[in-house]
Amino acid sequence: MKSKKAGLFLIQFLLVVFLCANVAFANKASVSIEAPAEVTKGSEITIRLTVDHNADSLFHHVEWVQLMVNNNHIGFWRYSALDLPPAATFTKEIQ
């Protein structure tokens, strides 16, 4: 009976280790912003956000990306465990 309990414990322990191993090797998300250095008032511009985060998984992933200009919400993208970002490095553009 003790060996059966020990075996079940070992299986549970290994399952937790394997499921969480991806989280241990993940980096922090970083964002780079590409936009014109100077813009004339009233003109339309394109802003490109490049998000980098390896090891997106069910347990550890980018939850949201938000773009604000002069305290105005310009763009917002939400991700979840079932709707992960498209890749480890992905780009969002907005005009």
Secondary structure, DSSP 4 states (H G I P E B T S, - for coil): -HHHHHHHHHHHHHHHHHHHHHHHTPPPPEEEEE--S---TT----EEEEEE-S---SSS---EEEEEETTEEEEEEE-BTTB--SSSEEEEEE-
